[in-house]
Amino acid sequence: MSDAALRSALEKLWERSRETALARVTVLEATAESVAAETLTDDARRQAEREAHRLAGAVGTFGFWSASAMARDSARSASGTP
């Protein structure tokens, strides 16, 4: 597969994955708001941990290294792991 074909395939895959990634970011934003308001439930914390973990992997696959690192940090924070 040529570089151009690989790039094109990755772009198409990202377009299909983008909405899911953004939905995961929305979950993390809502979690941050709940933490600030001191209303975060255990279920919401666990969901945030799962979504952050999935987001870290997904965006890392597409080369968004900084976003992946931030998502990993969020997953660790949500899990209580330093």
Secondary structure as UniProt FT lines:
FT   HELIX           3..36
FT   TURN            37..38
FT   HELIX           42..61
FT   TURN            62..63
FT   HELIX           65..79
//
